[in-house]
């Protein structure tokens, strides 16, 4: 489908009457929303619609791996869709962006290659906590985060769960993401290590 038709199709999809649920309002006043007509199987969307999640679990983008991924996509195309959620950025005009849940590196690689469209599957999460958990679980399943990124992500999840679960928050999160509580505590302890030790862990010189 030509890009201009995609843009027109997008405009028709994101009219306010197509939004069936309104979720959490973010700090920049944008709001997580549900647009069922966007959900389902993956499809092509204008790449300009996609924005990275500033609170994503990944903190380090290894340049050598980014170069490899960019080369792969350049040769074979984008073979795995991005996962994203709709974000209402202007309630007056109904302007929508897609917040990336999984696929920040694929998005960056496609941007480097100056792609005009990108393949994505749209889902719905009503809160930033659900977006974060969804992103974390996908990254864990791909074994795609370094130990310090995992530890930081786990700590943020525990902090989010504490108001509801109190002292049991860590055990609740460990069960939710499918690891033992002792393993979770081990990761949390890494955040108390000196920065120099954390850097060595990130580099892979020390494995835990």
Secondary structure, 3 states (H helix, E strand, C coil): CCHHHHHHHHHHHCCHHHCCEEEEECCCCCEEEECHHHECCCEEEEHHHEECCCCCCCCCCCHHHHHHHHHHHHHHCCCCCEEEEEEEEECCCCEEEEEEEECHHHHHHHHHCCCCEEEEEEECCCCHHHHHHHHHHHHHHCCCCCHHHHHHHHHHHHHHHHHHHHHHHHHHHHHHHCCCHHHHHHHHHHCCCCHHHHHHHHHCCCCC
